Amino acid sequence: MESKPETKWVACPDCGSNTRTKLRKDTILFHQLVFCPKCKKEFLVNVNAFDVVVVKEGHRII
Ligand SMILES: [Zn+2]
């Protein structure tokens, strides 16, 4: 039996609530914007599997 979850919501780095971005266990993202409906803020993240790293570079959006 496989007990590890197949998918997971990205938690908001500010308030810890779930954002609207869902990950698979094999999801890889670079500079993905995730939106928190509670804070109404966007966060820039890198994701490798379920490892979410918030990218701090102000509000520079190319
Ligand atoms: Zn939040």
PDB file of the backbone (N, CA, C, O) and the ligand in Angstrom, with CONECT records:
HET     ZN  A 101       1
ATOM      1  N   MET A   1       0.840  -1.211   0.000  1.00  0.00           N
ATOM      2  CA  MET A   1       0.000   0.000   0.000  1.00  0.00           C
ATOM      3  C   MET A   1       0.870   1.254   0.000  1.00  0.00           C
ATOM      4  O   MET A   1       1.795   1.387   0.800  1.00  0.00           O
ATOM      5  N   GLU A   2       0.555   2.160  -0.905  1.00  0.00           N
ATOM      6  CA  GLU A   2       1.276   3.437  -0.984  1.00  0.00           C
ATOM      7  C   GLU A   2       0.554   4.447  -0.105  1.00  0.00           C
ATOM      8  O   GLU A   2      -0.600   4.784  -0.368  1.00  0.00           O
ATOM      9  N   SER A   3       1.229   4.939   0.946  1.00  0.00           N
ATOM     10  CA  SER A   3       0.568   5.863   1.859  1.00  0.00           C
ATOM     11  C   SER A   3       0.926   7.324   1.589  1.00  0.00           C
ATOM     12  O   SER A   3       0.289   8.228   2.132  1.00  0.00           O
ATOM     13  N   LYS A   4       1.950   7.564   0.744  1.00  0.00           N
ATOM     14  CA  LYS A   4       2.320   8.949   0.453  1.00  0.00           C
ATOM     15  C   LYS A   4       1.256   9.607  -0.422  1.00  0.00           C
ATOM     16  O   LYS A   4       0.720   8.977  -1.333  1.00  0.00           O
ATOM     17  N   PRO A   5       0.948  10.894  -0.139  1.00  0.00           N
ATOM     18  CA  PRO A   5      -0.064  11.576  -0.946  1.00  0.00           C
ATOM     19  C   PRO A   5       0.430  11.799  -2.375  1.00  0.00           C
ATOM     20  O   PRO A   5       1.618  12.019  -2.611  1.00  0.00           O
ATOM     21  N   GLU A   6      -0.500  11.738  -3.312  1.00  0.00           N
ATOM     22  CA  GLU A   6      -0.169  11.941  -4.719  1.00  0.00           C
ATOM     23  C   GLU A   6      -0.171  13.418  -5.082  1.00  0.00           C
ATOM     24  O   GLU A   6       0.567  13.852  -5.967  1.00  0.00           O
ATOM     25  N   THR A   7      -1.011  14.186  -4.388  1.00  0.00           N
ATOM     26  CA  THR A   7      -1.094  15.618  -4.665  1.00  0.00           C
ATOM     27  C   THR A   7      -1.136  16.387  -3.350  1.00  0.00           C
ATOM     28  O   THR A   7      -1.450  15.836  -2.295  1.00  0.00           O
ATOM     29  N   LYS A   8      -0.810  17.681  -3.441  1.00  0.00           N
ATOM     30  CA  LYS A   8      -0.748  18.521  -2.248  1.00  0.00           C
ATOM     31  C   LYS A   8      -0.953  19.967  -2.665  1.00  0.00           C
ATOM     32  O   LYS A   8      -0.454  20.401  -3.704  1.00  0.00           O
ATOM     33  N   TRP A   9      -1.700  20.720  -1.838  1.00  0.00           N
ATOM     34  CA  TRP A   9      -1.855  22.146  -2.110  1.00  0.00           C
ATOM     35  C   TRP A   9      -0.614  22.880  -1.642  1.00  0.00           C
ATOM     36  O   TRP A   9      -0.001  22.498  -0.645  1.00  0.00           O
ATOM     37  N   VAL A  10      -0.235  23.942  -2.364  1.00  0.00           N
ATOM     38  CA  VAL A  10       0.848  24.805  -1.910  1.00  0.00           C
ATOM     39  C   VAL A  10       0.327  25.651  -0.752  1.00  0.00           C
ATOM     40  O   VAL A  10      -0.687  26.335  -0.891  1.00  0.00           O
ATOM     41  N   ALA A  11       1.017  25.609   0.395  1.00  0.00           N
ATOM     42  CA  ALA A  11       0.615  26.426   1.544  1.00  0.00           C
ATOM     43  C   ALA A  11       1.159  27.841   1.383  1.00  0.00           C
ATOM     44  O   ALA A  11       2.280  28.034   0.913  1.00  0.00           O
ATOM     45  N   CYS A  12       0.354  28.832   1.777  1.00  0.00           N
ATOM     46  CA  CYS A  12       0.789  30.227   1.723  1.00  0.00           C
ATOM     47  C   CYS A  12       1.945  30.441   2.705  1.00  0.00           C
ATOM     48  O   CYS A  12       1.833  30.070   3.873  1.00  0.00           O
ATOM     49  N   PRO A  13       3.063  31.037   2.244  1.00  0.00           N
ATOM     50  CA  PRO A  13       4.188  31.253   3.151  1.00  0.00           C
ATOM     51  C   PRO A  13       3.891  32.304   4.222  1.00  0.00           C
ATOM     52  O   PRO A  13       4.610  32.387   5.217  1.00  0.00           O
ATOM     53  N   ASP A  14       2.855  33.097   4.034  1.00  0.00           N
ATOM     54  CA  ASP A  14       2.494  34.137   4.994  1.00  0.00           C
ATOM     55  C   ASP A  14       1.574  33.602   6.089  1.00  0.00           C
ATOM     56  O   ASP A  14       1.889  33.712   7.274  1.00  0.00           O
ATOM     57  N   CYS A  15       0.438  33.024   5.697  1.00  0.00           N
ATOM     58  CA  CYS A  15      -0.575  32.636   6.681  1.00  0.00           C
ATOM     59  C   CYS A  15      -0.731  31.126   6.827  1.00  0.00           C
ATOM     60  O   CYS A  15      -1.401  30.662   7.749  1.00  0.00           O
ATOM     61  N   GLY A  16      -0.120  30.355   5.929  1.00  0.00           N
ATOM     62  CA  GLY A  16      -0.193  28.893   6.041  1.00  0.00           C
ATOM     63  C   GLY A  16      -1.447  28.287   5.448  1.00  0.00           C
ATOM     64  O   GLY A  16      -1.594  27.065   5.445  1.00  0.00           O
ATOM     65  N   SER A  17      -2.358  29.110   4.945  1.00  0.00           N
ATOM     66  CA  SER A  17      -3.561  28.578   4.292  1.00  0.00           C
ATOM     67  C   SER A  17      -3.199  27.956   2.952  1.00  0.00           C
ATOM     68  O   SER A  17      -2.151  28.246   2.374  1.00  0.00           O
ATOM     69  N   ASN A  18      -4.068  27.114   2.484  1.00  0.00           N
ATOM     70  CA  ASN A  18      -3.851  26.546   1.155  1.00  0.00           C
ATOM     71  C   ASN A  18      -4.100  27.604   0.094  1.00  0.00           C
ATOM     72  O   ASN A  18      -5.072  28.356   0.160  1.00  0.00           O
ATOM     73  N   THR A  19      -3.206  27.648  -0.886  1.00  0.00           N
ATOM     74  CA  THR A  19      -3.432  28.499  -2.049  1.00  0.00           C
ATOM     75  C   THR A  19      -4.245  27.700  -3.054  1.00  0.00           C
ATOM     76  O   THR A  19      -4.723  26.605  -2.757  1.00  0.00           O
ATOM     77  N   ARG A  20      -4.393  28.260  -4.244  1.00  0.00           N
ATOM     78  CA  ARG A  20      -5.183  27.553  -5.260  1.00  0.00           C
ATOM     79  C   ARG A  20      -4.296  26.753  -6.207  1.00  0.00           C
ATOM     80  O   ARG A  20      -4.735  26.307  -7.267  1.00  0.00           O
ATOM     81  N   THR A  21      -3.049  26.582  -5.806  1.00  0.00           N
ATOM     82  CA  THR A  21      -2.113  25.844  -6.656  1.00  0.00           C
ATOM     83  C   THR A  21      -1.891  24.456  -6.073  1.00  0.00           C
ATOM     84  O   THR A  21      -1.512  24.318  -4.910  1.00  0.00           O
ATOM     85  N   LYS A  22      -2.124  23.444  -6.874  1.00  0.00           N
ATOM     86  CA  LYS A  22      -1.975  22.067  -6.429  1.00  0.00           C
ATOM     87  C   LYS A  22      -0.783  21.427  -7.133  1.00  0.00           C
ATOM     88  O   LYS A  22      -0.536  21.653  -8.317  1.00  0.00           O
ATOM     89  N   LEU A  23      -0.056  20.623  -6.365  1.00  0.00           N
ATOM     90  CA  LEU A  23       1.138  19.969  -6.894  1.00  0.00           C
ATOM     91  C   LEU A  23       0.923  18.474  -6.997  1.00  0.00           C
ATOM     92  O   LEU A  23       0.208  17.876  -6.192  1.00  0.00           O
ATOM     93  N   ARG A  24       1.543  17.885  -7.987  1.00  0.00           N
ATOM     94  CA  ARG A  24       1.712  16.440  -8.015  1.00  0.00           C
ATOM     95  C   ARG A  24       3.027  16.101  -7.342  1.00  0.00           C
ATOM     96  O   ARG A  24       3.862  16.981  -7.132  1.00  0.00           O
ATOM     97  N   LYS A  25       3.217  14.843  -7.004  1.00  0.00           N
ATOM     98  CA  LYS A  25       4.470  14.481  -6.342  1.00  0.00           C
ATOM     99  C   LYS A  25       5.673  14.618  -7.282  1.00  0.00           C
ATOM    100  O   LYS A  25       6.816  14.665  -6.828  1.00  0.00           O
ATOM    101  N   ASP A  26       5.411  14.680  -8.592  1.00  0.00           N
ATOM    102  CA  ASP A  26       6.501  14.845  -9.556  1.00  0.00           C
ATOM    103  C   ASP A  26       6.483  16.218 -10.220  1.00  0.00           C
ATOM    104  O   ASP A  26       7.108  16.410 -11.264  1.00  0.00           O
ATOM    105  N   THR A  27       5.756  17.196  -9.609  1.00  0.00           N
ATOM    106  CA  THR A  27       5.687  18.543 -10.185  1.00  0.00           C
ATOM    107  C   THR A  27       7.005  19.281 -10.020  1.00  0.00           C
ATOM    108  O   THR A  27       7.594  19.294  -8.940  1.00  0.00           O
ATOM    109  N   ILE A  28       7.459  19.897 -11.109  1.00  0.00           N
ATOM    110  CA  ILE A  28       8.627  20.775 -11.052  1.00  0.00           C
ATOM    111  C   ILE A  28       8.224  22.114 -11.659  1.00  0.00           C
ATOM    112  O   ILE A  28       7.771  22.185 -12.802  1.00  0.00           O
ATOM    113  N   LEU A  29       8.399  23.190 -10.857  1.00  0.00           N
ATOM    114  CA  LEU A  29       8.044  24.525 -11.320  1.00  0.00           C
ATOM    115  C   LEU A  29       9.201  25.475 -11.077  1.00  0.00           C
ATOM    116  O   LEU A  29       9.919  25.352 -10.084  1.00  0.00           O
ATOM    117  N   PHE A  30       9.380  26.429 -11.993  1.00  0.00           N
ATOM    118  CA  PHE A  30      10.391  27.467 -11.812  1.00  0.00           C
ATOM    119  C   PHE A  30       9.710  28.818 -11.947  1.00  0.00           C
ATOM    120  O   PHE A  30       9.087  29.104 -12.970  1.00  0.00           O
ATOM    121  N   HIS A  31       9.827  29.657 -10.909  1.00  0.00           N
ATOM    122  CA  HIS A  31       9.209  30.977 -10.884  1.00  0.00           C
ATOM    123  C   HIS A  31       7.714  30.903 -11.201  1.00  0.00           C
ATOM    124  O   HIS A  31       7.214  31.575 -12.103  1.00  0.00           O
ATOM    125  N   GLN A  32       7.030  30.077 -10.440  1.00  0.00           N
ATOM    126  CA  GLN A  32       5.571  29.975 -10.548  1.00  0.00           C
ATOM    127  C   GLN A  32       4.937  30.960  -9.573  1.00  0.00           C
ATOM    128  O   GLN A  32       5.349  31.039  -8.416  1.00  0.00           O
ATOM    129  N   LEU A  33       3.940  31.711 -10.032  1.00  0.00           N
ATOM    130  CA  LEU A  33       3.195  32.589  -9.142  1.00  0.00           C
ATOM    131  C   LEU A  33       2.038  31.809  -8.532  1.00  0.00           C
ATOM    132  O   LEU A  33       1.242  31.202  -9.249  1.00  0.00           O
ATOM    133  N   VAL A  34       1.947  31.828  -7.198  1.00  0.00           N
ATOM    134  CA  VAL A  34       0.802  31.221  -6.520  1.00  0.00           C
ATOM    135  C   VAL A  34       0.054  32.320  -5.777  1.00  0.00           C
ATOM    136  O   VAL A  34       0.665  33.231  -5.218  1.00  0.00           O
ATOM    137  N   PHE A  35      -1.259  32.228  -5.777  1.00  0.00           N
ATOM    138  CA  PHE A  35      -2.101  33.265  -5.199  1.00  0.00           C
ATOM    139  C   PHE A  35      -2.763  32.742  -3.932  1.00  0.00           C
ATOM    140  O   PHE A  35      -3.363  31.667  -3.940  1.00  0.00           O
ATOM    141  N   CYS A  36      -2.656  33.502  -2.838  1.00  0.00           N
ATOM    142  CA  CYS A  36      -3.346  33.144  -1.602  1.00  0.00           C
ATOM    143  C   CYS A  36      -4.654  33.915  -1.522  1.00  0.00           C
ATOM    144  O   CYS A  36      -4.637  35.145  -1.464  1.00  0.00           O
ATOM    145  N   PRO A  37      -5.798  33.216  -1.517  1.00  0.00           N
ATOM    146  CA  PRO A  37      -7.091  33.904  -1.463  1.00  0.00           C
ATOM    147  C   PRO A  37      -7.346  34.580  -0.127  1.00  0.00           C
ATOM    148  O   PRO A  37      -8.187  35.474  -0.040  1.00  0.00           O
ATOM    149  N   LYS A  38      -6.636  34.170   0.916  1.00  0.00           N
ATOM    150  CA  LYS A  38      -6.824  34.769   2.246  1.00  0.00           C
ATOM    151  C   LYS A  38      -6.060  36.085   2.359  1.00  0.00           C
ATOM    152  O   LYS A  38      -6.634  37.101   2.753  1.00  0.00           O
ATOM    153  N   CYS A  39      -4.761  36.078   2.014  1.00  0.00           N
ATOM    154  CA  CYS A  39      -3.941  37.304   2.057  1.00  0.00           C
ATOM    155  C   CYS A  39      -4.183  38.185   0.835  1.00  0.00           C
ATOM    156  O   CYS A  39      -3.885  39.379   0.851  1.00  0.00           O
ATOM    157  N   LYS A  40      -4.718  37.592  -0.212  1.00  0.00           N
ATOM    158  CA  LYS A  40      -4.854  38.263  -1.508  1.00  0.00           C
ATOM    159  C   LYS A  40      -3.489  38.750  -2.011  1.00  0.00           C
ATOM    160  O   LYS A  40      -3.365  39.850  -2.551  1.00  0.00           O
ATOM    161  N   LYS A  41      -2.490  37.919  -1.824  1.00  0.00           N
ATOM    162  CA  LYS A  41      -1.140  38.218  -2.297  1.00  0.00           C
ATOM    163  C   LYS A  41      -0.665  37.107  -3.219  1.00  0.00           C
ATOM    164  O   LYS A  41      -1.135  35.971  -3.172  1.00  0.00           O
ATOM    165  N   GLU A  42       0.290  37.489  -4.060  1.00  0.00           N
ATOM    166  CA  GLU A  42       0.924  36.496  -4.920  1.00  0.00           C
ATOM    167  C   GLU A  42       2.323  36.211  -4.410  1.00  0.00           C
ATOM    168  O   GLU A  42       3.007  37.102  -3.907  1.00  0.00           O
ATOM    169  N   PHE A  43       2.735  34.980  -4.543  1.00  0.00           N
ATOM    170  CA  PHE A  43       4.088  34.579  -4.144  1.00  0.00           C
ATOM    171  C   PHE A  43       4.749  33.878  -5.310  1.00  0.00           C
ATOM    172  O   PHE A  43       4.122  33.131  -6.062  1.00  0.00           O
ATOM    173  N   LEU A  44       6.052  34.146  -5.436  1.00  0.00           N
ATOM    174  CA  LEU A  44       6.831  33.521  -6.502  1.00  0.00           C
ATOM    175  C   LEU A  44       7.581  32.339  -5.902  1.00  0.00           C
ATOM    176  O   LEU A  44       8.336  32.502  -4.943  1.00  0.00           O
ATOM    177  N   VAL A  45       7.379  31.172  -6.450  1.00  0.00           N
ATOM    178  CA  VAL A  45       7.982  29.975  -5.859  1.00  0.00           C
ATOM    179  C   VAL A  45       8.657  29.104  -6.910  1.00  0.00           C
ATOM    180  O   VAL A  45       8.324  29.134  -8.095  1.00  0.00           O
ATOM    181  N   ASN A  46       9.609  28.337  -6.430  1.00  0.00           N
ATOM    182  CA  ASN A  46      10.155  27.214  -7.186  1.00  0.00           C
ATOM    183  C   ASN A  46       9.701  25.942  -6.485  1.00  0.00           C
ATOM    184  O   ASN A  46       9.660  25.876  -5.257  1.00  0.00           O
ATOM    185  N   VAL A  47       9.363  24.940  -7.274  1.00  0.00           N
ATOM    186  CA  VAL A  47       8.876  23.689  -6.701  1.00  0.00           C
ATOM    187  C   VAL A  47       9.609  22.521  -7.343  1.00  0.00           C
ATOM    188  O   VAL A  47       9.749  22.437  -8.563  1.00  0.00           O
ATOM    189  N   ASN A  48      10.071  21.621  -6.478  1.00  0.00           N
ATOM    190  CA  ASN A  48      10.638  20.366  -6.950  1.00  0.00           C
ATOM    191  C   ASN A  48       9.995  19.266  -6.119  1.00  0.00           C
ATOM    192  O   ASN A  48      10.293  19.125  -4.932  1.00  0.00           O
ATOM    193  N   ALA A  49       9.113  18.486  -6.739  1.00  0.00           N
ATOM    194  CA  ALA A  49       8.283  17.527  -6.026  1.00  0.00           C
ATOM    195  C   ALA A  49       7.452  18.299  -5.003  1.00  0.00           C
ATOM    196  O   ALA A  49       6.768  19.244  -5.395  1.00  0.00           O
ATOM    197  N   PHE A  50       7.470  17.956  -3.730  1.00  0.00           N
ATOM    198  CA  PHE A  50       6.677  18.696  -2.744  1.00  0.00           C
ATOM    199  C   PHE A  50       7.526  19.730  -2.004  1.00  0.00           C
ATOM    200  O   PHE A  50       7.087  20.278  -0.993  1.00  0.00           O
ATOM    201  N   ASP A  51       8.730  20.000  -2.495  1.00  0.00           N
ATOM    202  CA  ASP A  51       9.614  20.960  -1.847  1.00  0.00           C
ATOM    203  C   ASP A  51       9.388  22.346  -2.459  1.00  0.00           C
ATOM    204  O   ASP A  51       9.802  22.608  -3.589  1.00  0.00           O
ATOM    205  N   VAL A  52       8.724  23.234  -1.700  1.00  0.00           N
ATOM    206  CA  VAL A  52       8.364  24.561  -2.195  1.00  0.00           C
ATOM    207  C   VAL A  52       9.315  25.597  -1.613  1.00  0.00           C
ATOM    208  O   VAL A  52       9.447  25.703  -0.394  1.00  0.00           O
ATOM    209  N   VAL A  53       9.984  26.367  -2.485  1.00  0.00           N
ATOM    210  CA  VAL A  53      10.901  27.413  -2.054  1.00  0.00           C
ATOM    211  C   VAL A  53      10.372  28.751  -2.551  1.00  0.00           C
ATOM    212  O   VAL A  53      10.146  28.929  -3.748  1.00  0.00           O
ATOM    213  N   VAL A  54      10.172  29.700  -1.622  1.00  0.00           N
ATOM    214  CA  VAL A  54       9.683  31.017  -2.003  1.00  0.00           C
ATOM    215  C   VAL A  54      10.852  31.847  -2.526  1.00  0.00           C
ATOM    216  O   VAL A  54      11.894  31.948  -1.878  1.00  0.00           O
ATOM    217  N   VAL A  55      10.665  32.438  -3.702  1.00  0.00           N
ATOM    218  CA  VAL A  55      11.701  33.261  -4.322  1.00  0.00           C
ATOM    219  C   VAL A  55      11.477  34.713  -3.911  1.00  0.00           C
ATOM    220  O   VAL A  55      10.402  35.270  -4.136  1.00  0.00           O
ATOM    221  N   LYS A  56      12.496  35.322  -3.309  1.00  0.00           N
ATOM    222  CA  LYS A  56      12.389  36.717  -2.873  1.00  0.00           C
ATOM    223  C   LYS A  56      13.088  37.608  -3.893  1.00  0.00           C
ATOM    224  O   LYS A  56      14.317  37.675  -3.928  1.00  0.00           O
ATOM    225  N   GLU A  57      12.321  38.276  -4.703  1.00  0.00           N
ATOM    226  CA  GLU A  57      12.921  39.239  -5.626  1.00  0.00           C
ATOM    227  C   GLU A  57      11.962  40.401  -5.865  1.00  0.00           C
ATOM    228  O   GLU A  57      11.841  40.907  -6.980  1.00  0.00           O
ATOM    229  N   GLY A  58      11.280  40.816  -4.787  1.00  0.00           N
ATOM    230  CA  GLY A  58      10.395  41.965  -4.885  1.00  0.00           C
ATOM    231  C   GLY A  58       9.242  41.711  -5.833  1.00  0.00           C
ATOM    232  O   GLY A  58       8.721  40.599  -5.911  1.00  0.00           O
ATOM    233  N   HIS A  59       8.859  42.719  -6.531  1.00  0.00           N
ATOM    234  CA  HIS A  59       7.700  42.588  -7.407  1.00  0.00           C
ATOM    235  C   HIS A  59       8.105  42.633  -8.871  1.00  0.00           C
ATOM    236  O   HIS A  59       7.303  42.978  -9.738  1.00  0.00           O
ATOM    237  N   ARG A  60       9.332  42.290  -9.131  1.00  0.00           N
ATOM    238  CA  ARG A  60       9.798  42.310 -10.520  1.00  0.00           C
ATOM    239  C   ARG A  60       9.171  41.140 -11.273  1.00  0.00           C
ATOM    240  O   ARG A  60       9.434  39.977 -10.968  1.00  0.00           O
ATOM    241  N   ILE A  61       8.351  41.460 -12.242  1.00  0.00           N
ATOM    242  CA  ILE A  61       7.725  40.417 -13.060  1.00  0.00           C
ATOM    243  C   ILE A  61       8.054  40.696 -14.513  1.00  0.00           C
ATOM    244  O   ILE A  61       7.748  41.767 -15.037  1.00  0.00           O
ATOM    245  N   ILE A  62       8.657  39.760 -15.136  1.00  0.00           N
ATOM    246  CA  ILE A  62       9.085  39.942 -16.532  1.00  0.00           C
ATOM    247  C   ILE A  62       7.890  39.718 -17.449  1.00  0.00           C
ATOM    248  O   ILE A  62       8.020  39.820 -18.669  1.00  0.00           O
TER     249      ILE A  62
HETATM  250 ZN    ZN A 101      -1.907  33.721   2.903  1.00  0.00          ZN2+
END
